[in-house]
Amino acid sequence: MPLLPNQRKVRKWLSRLQLPDWRTLAQQLNFSRKLTLKVPVSDIIQQFDKIPAADPRLNIADCRFVVIDIETTGLNAKTDYIVSIGWVVIQAQEIVLANAKHHLIATPVSVGQSAVFHGVHDHHLTSARDLSEVLSEFLSDFAGAVFVAHHANIEQQFITVACQRLFGKAPKLRFVDTMALEWQRLQQHGKVVKNQDLQLNACLQRHHLPTSQQHHALADAYSCALLLLCQLKQSRDPNLQLADLYKMAKM
């Protein structure tokens, strides 16, 4: 039986739809089912929570900072995935390169168009590490440290969701946000602050620090560490305490 005009239109419209591959749908469904399962609280989280957070009365010079950056497939922590993590340690106000780490993370789906931003493609992830292994290492090594990131909400949200799924509970992480520090500094100087002024590269340029065009978790973590050290130096307060820094990093 020949197709009616309306039927032809519907078939033409359906042919233009770019539906996801069935394997991708199956992986996403399986991942979503895992999110709904109640996971017992892992020893990793219990051990992390036993170690006291850094004392707010600590002088900044005595703080151990861990500066972290993640690259993801999108900005929604509940539906997108971490593809890489990098971190850099600051001890005694110096970057300790020996402790810097970068990990590619296995994802349940293709990285898709997000590769345009972070440069990580599916073929790079063939031997990537499991996220639970990397987060276990991160939380074991840095319990009691001061966490730092640029636009820290992204890192905090993704780590929180991942830990809830993998370990049954999210750790209590408090971040110093270098973006918020920069916003406060510009406000104090009477500057009109636009969104692009707070991007990491824009902040680095303003402080005459080297920039990078390609998003890379370790490179961005290192750049963020340089920015933090520069911001601390500009405070010109040898008695600056961690509590003061937390207050300065509020937007």
Sequence and secondary structure as in RCSB ss.txt:
>XXXX:A:sequence
MPLLPNQRKVRKWLSRLQLPDWRTLAQQLNFSRKLTLKVPVSDIIQQFDKIPAADPRLNIADCRFVVIDIETTGL
NAKTDYIVSIGWVVIQAQEIVLANAKHHLIATPVSVGQSAVFHGVHDHHLTSARDLSEVLSEFLSDFAGAVFVAH
HANIEQQFITVACQRLFGKAPKLRFVDTMALEWQRLQQHGKVVKNQDLQLNACLQRHHLPTSQQHHALADAYSCA
LLLLCQLKQSRDPNLQLADLYKMAKM
>XXXX:A:secstr
    HHHHHHHHHHHH     HHHHHHHHHHHHHHHS     HHHHHHHHS    TTSBGGG EEEEEEEEESSS
 TTT  EEEEEEEEEETTEEEEEEEEEEEB  SS  GGGHHHH   GGGGTT B HHHHHHHHHHHHTT EEEET
THHHHHHHHHHHHHHHHSS     EEEHHHHHHHHHHHTT    GGGGSHHHHHHHTT    SS  HHHHHHHHH
HHHHHHHHHH  TT BHHHHHHHT  
